[in-house]
Amino acid sequence: MFISNAYAAEAAPQAGFMEFLPLIALIAVFYFLVLRPQQKRAKEHQAMVTALQRGDEVITLGGEVGRVTEVYADYAGVEVAENVVVTVQKAAIQNVLPKGTIKAIK
């Protein structure tokens, strides 16, 4: 008696592409601010590691500064002190320093 009949409401129009626009924008920002610079740094590091040669002064990820004495396929011998050579992975070499840096530090 006091209850009115419930009729089906009209369906809301679908927005389609506009619903996904913020998600697409977020993915684009993530790509340009995170993924692309990281790929660029990885490519530069790989080029530096492949160009590594005997006599280069390097710094490792652990902070050791030394001179490359031997270069192998995946490893390099780094002289960290006189007659002290440690073998490190090439990927663990963080940066190649300018010539004469070791003498300037000591």
C-alpha positions in Angstrom: 0.0 0.0 0.0 2.5 2.6 1.1 5.4 1.1 -0.9 5.8 2.5 -4.4 6.8 0.4 -7.3 10.5 0.2 -8.2 11.1 0.7 -11.8 14.5 0.0 -13.5 16.6 3.1 -13.9 18.0 4.0 -17.3 21.6 2.8 -17.9 24.3 5.5 -17.6 26.1 6.3 -20.8 29.6 4.7 -20.8 32.6 7.0 -21.0 34.8 4.6 -23.0 38.3 5.9 -23.6 38.0 8.7 -21.1 38.0 6.2 -18.2 41.4 4.9 -19.2 43.0 8.3 -20.0 44.4 8.8 -16.4 45.9 5.3 -16.4 47.5 5.8 -19.7 48.9 9.1 -18.6 50.3 7.5 -15.4 52.0 4.8 -17.4 53.5 7.4 -19.8 54.9 9.4 -16.9 56.3 6.3 -15.2 58.0 5.3 -18.5 59.6 8.7 -19.1 60.7 9.4 -15.5 61.8 5.9 -14.4 62.2 3.3 -17.0 63.8 5.3 -19.8 66.6 6.9 -17.7 67.3 3.6 -16.0 67.7 1.9 -19.4 70.0 4.7 -20.6 72.2 4.4 -17.5 72.4 0.6 -17.9 73.4 1.0 -21.5 76.1 3.5 -20.6 77.4 1.2 -17.8 77.6 -1.7 -20.2 79.5 0.3 -22.7 82.0 1.4 -20.0 82.5 -2.2 -18.8 83.1 -3.5 -22.3 85.7 -0.7 -23.0 87.6 -1.5 -19.8 91.3 -2.0 -20.4 94.5 -2.5 -18.5 95.8 0.6 -16.8 92.4 2.2 -16.2 91.8 3.7 -12.8 88.4 2.6 -11.4 86.2 2.7 -8.4 84.1 -0.3 -7.4 80.7 -0.5 -5.9 82.3 -1.3 -2.6 84.3 1.9 -2.7 87.7 0.5 -3.5 89.9 2.6 -5.8 92.4 0.8 -7.9 94.1 0.3 -11.2 93.0 -2.5 -13.6 95.9 -5.0 -14.1 94.1 -7.8 -16.0 90.8 -8.0 -17.9 89.0 -11.3 -18.3 85.6 -12.1 -19.9 83.5 -11.3 -16.8 86.1 -10.3 -14.3 88.9 -7.8 -13.9 92.0 -7.8 -11.7 92.2 -4.5 -9.8 95.3 -3.5 -7.9 94.1 -1.7 -4.8 97.6 -1.4 -3.1 101.1 -2.2 -4.2 101.3 -6.0 -5.0 97.6 -6.5 -3.8 95.4 -7.5 -6.7 91.7 -8.4 -6.1 89.5 -10.0 -8.7 86.1 -8.3 -9.1 83.2 -8.7 -11.5 83.2 -6.2 -14.3 79.6 -5.3 -13.3 80.9 -4.3 -9.8 83.0 -1.5 -11.3 81.1 1.6 -10.8 83.1 4.2 -12.7 86.3 4.7 -14.6 88.3 7.6 -13.1 90.5 10.1 -14.9 94.2 9.2 -15.1 96.2 10.4 -12.1 93.3 10.2 -9.7 95.0 7.6 -7.5 98.1 9.7 -7.1 96.0 12.8 -6.3 94.2 10.9 -3.5 97.4 9.6 -1.8 
